[in-house]
Amino acid sequence: MARPALKTSIPYFVSDGSVHFRLGGELTSLEDADGRVLTLLRLLDGTRDLDAVHRDLSADYPDVTAGDVRDAVRDLDESGLVQDATDRGEDFDAAARERWSNNLGFFETYATLETSKYEFQRRIRDARIAVLGVGGIGSHALIDLVAIGFTDIRIVDFDKIEVSNFNRQIIYGEPDVGRTKVHVAAERARRLNSGVRIEAVEAKLMSADDVYAVVHDRDIVIAVVDRPKVHVVHWLNEGCVRAGTTLINGGVDTQRAMHYTMVPGVSGCLECWYGQVRRDDPTSRMVLDALDDIDREGTPYGEDTAAFNGLVVAAAAHMVSEMVRLASRVCQPLSVGRLLEQTFHDPRVHEAESWRRDPDCTVCGDARPSAAHAWLARDARELPF
């Protein structure tokens, strides 16, 4: 039986016959004319089940019924103010508890009587993920993911470190020039957490088969592979759909940062999206065809001459946050089936495009959600696509 406990991460204040909880600058206020609410809150210390809470509260307030206590605790749970103290996180040793202590404080604010703060961290620890491309965004994302607590990570890249990388790829240094990024990135990740399982794959992705080979056993992938610019996104899409792997893809395009998420069997895939664009927007169709020709010719793209660290950091932060939402299930993801973007001169995030799943899509029409993301299929009505 659950042992409800007030969240220590959400302080409360007593004044004027009310109790006020403060979370993220917002107050939740409970009227307390005779002090019974405050007494109840003090009994919610994680040592009592509901029967014991009722027993001790009714000693001071005999008119309180067991049903009243159940209803009050349910309301506190729905308001996000209590958690279940029975999950003590005993599968985390002392070192892990210290390392993830601030994460646990954050996840506590989302915990409920059904899902503990430890469960959110546990899901992150147990997720199988990959970062495809450890250049600008990927190098930032990798270190953030290790810091957050992901421990089973595959990284893929083929590039070597150049001086021109240093304006945004901050995990590399001058002594690393000429070394392969993926191996230096793995070394840096292991210095942050010696217990992380990093598999470094030195490879260039040149087909959907190549993508499938590195994502077939992954739950979620962050992909920031930018060559060949047009074709690679189709390979990433097809390989991830085939594997049932969720894809978070994005990048920096001169003045803007952007990302989107594709969940096989839940959202539309890239081919669904591009098919809708080609059908409904002749100008965009022309641009896509022109970019495809540039890709085939192997000539540089104009925007490849510009990359600014502020936008790289912003893009990495949004993609890592989406990874956490998907892996931990702490709340709904934001970019499933839609492209979110922000610009340097207007950093407010907004939806640039959205698309729906095409049941006749030759790539994802028959896809089914993986076990890791079946919860999204159940909750599809709450998703923003």
Secondary structure, DSSP 4 states (H G I P E B T S, - for coil): ---EEE-TTS-EEEETTEEEEEETTEEEEEE-SSSHHHHHHHH-BSS--HHHHHHHHHHH-TT--HHHHHHHHHHHHHTT-EEETT---TTS-HHHHHHTHHHHHHHHTT--SSS-HHHHHHHHHH-EEEEE--SHHHHHHHHHHHHHT--EEEEEE--B--GGGGGT-TT--GGGTTSBHHHHHHHHHHHH-TT-EEEEEE----SHHHHHHHHTT-SEEEE---SSHHHHHHHHHHHHHHHT-EEEEEEEETTEEEEEEE-TTTS--HHHHHHHHHHH-HHHHHHHHHHHHHHHHTPPPGGGG---HHHHHHHHHHHHHHHHHHHH-SS--S-BTEEEEEESS----EEEEE----TT-TTTTT----GGGHHHHHTGGGS--
